[in-house]
Amino acid sequence: MEDIHQFLAHAVELEREAARRYEELAESMQAESNSEVEKFFRRMAKFSRKHLALAMERGGFRQLPVLSAEDYVWPDGVSPEQFDWIGVDAMIDVNNALDLALDGERRGHAFYADIASTTSDPEVRSMAEEFASEEAEHVAELEKWIAHYAVQTEKPRSDPKQKHPATE
């Protein structure tokens, strides 16, 4: 990808999809009565909306750019944040929800990292590296939550040695 506006249009769509996905996951966790993970997903949706606003601001967009489906250059033909979304419903459990979120963040990171490593445009490279770094932070955060819930299934929730990933 060699054009900053094309890159930013992709980033806008990717982050819009991510925010929508996290809101849907939060609703699912609310239905599961898991307020802890619901709040986490709402926080992740907020981060995605911040990234969306940043991409729009940097691109000078006053509204979302309109690209046809053929204008997007996505790996596997769909936005990385949209992949494997078919399996989500209101009854998804916390482990599957976290795994799904992690998969989306990994795909988002790979998308930005690939652009950073292949573009010859220095502005696109710089911004893609920045976005890839932010996605890598999201991957790390989700991995902490997944580890927390994996341990939680082995130990009772009341175990005083058990620490929540946000408190470490």
JOQUI-V338519 format. One record per residue. PSI is psi in radians with two decimals (999 if undefined). Layout:
BEGIN
psi=PSI
psi=PSI
END
This chain:
BEGIN
psi=2.14
psi=0.02
psi=2.19
psi=-0.65
psi=-0.65
psi=-0.75
psi=-0.85
psi=-0.61
psi=-0.69
psi=-0.75
psi=-0.70
psi=-0.85
psi=-0.76
psi=-0.81
psi=-0.57
psi=-0.76
psi=-0.73
psi=-0.79
psi=-0.77
psi=-0.74
psi=-0.79
psi=-0.63
psi=-0.73
psi=-0.69
psi=-0.68
psi=-0.75
psi=-0.70
psi=-0.69
psi=-0.52
psi=-0.73
psi=-0.51
psi=-0.05
psi=0.64
psi=1.45
psi=-0.51
psi=-0.88
psi=-0.56
psi=-0.83
psi=-0.70
psi=-0.82
psi=-0.63
psi=-0.64
psi=-0.72
psi=-0.63
psi=-0.70
psi=-0.75
psi=-0.73
psi=-0.69
psi=-0.59
psi=-0.73
psi=-0.69
psi=-0.83
psi=-0.69
psi=-0.79
psi=-0.73
psi=-0.73
psi=-0.81
psi=-0.54
psi=-0.13
psi=0.38
psi=2.26
psi=-0.36
psi=2.91
psi=2.33
psi=2.53
psi=1.97
psi=2.50
psi=2.87
psi=-0.60
psi=-0.37
psi=-0.38
psi=2.45
psi=1.43
psi=2.55
psi=2.46
psi=0.19
psi=-0.04
psi=2.74
psi=2.39
psi=-0.52
psi=-0.15
psi=-0.29
psi=2.47
psi=0.36
psi=-0.24
psi=-0.55
psi=0.11
psi=2.32
psi=3.08
psi=-0.25
psi=0.21
psi=2.44
psi=2.94
psi=-0.72
psi=-0.76
psi=-0.65
psi=-0.79
psi=-0.71
psi=-0.73
psi=-0.76
psi=-0.75
psi=-0.75
psi=-0.77
psi=-0.75
psi=-0.68
psi=-0.71
psi=-0.70
psi=-0.78
psi=-0.82
psi=-0.68
psi=-0.92
psi=-0.73
psi=-0.69
psi=-0.76
psi=-0.78
psi=-0.63
psi=-0.24
psi=-0.31
psi=2.62
psi=-0.10
psi=2.07
psi=-0.57
psi=-0.76
psi=-0.78
psi=-0.83
psi=-0.81
psi=-0.67
psi=-0.68
psi=-0.73
psi=-0.81
psi=-0.67
psi=-0.70
psi=-0.75
psi=-0.70
psi=-0.65
psi=-0.64
psi=-0.71
psi=-0.71
psi=-0.83
psi=-0.72
psi=-0.78
psi=-0.66
psi=-0.64
psi=-0.78
psi=-0.70
psi=-0.76
psi=-0.70
psi=-0.82
psi=-0.48
psi=-0.76
psi=-0.68
psi=-0.61
psi=-0.32
psi=-0.49
psi=2.64
psi=2.57
psi=-0.49
psi=0.04
psi=2.01
psi=-0.34
psi=-0.32
psi=2.15
psi=2.49
psi=2.49
psi=-0.51
psi=-0.24
psi=-0.06
psi=999
END
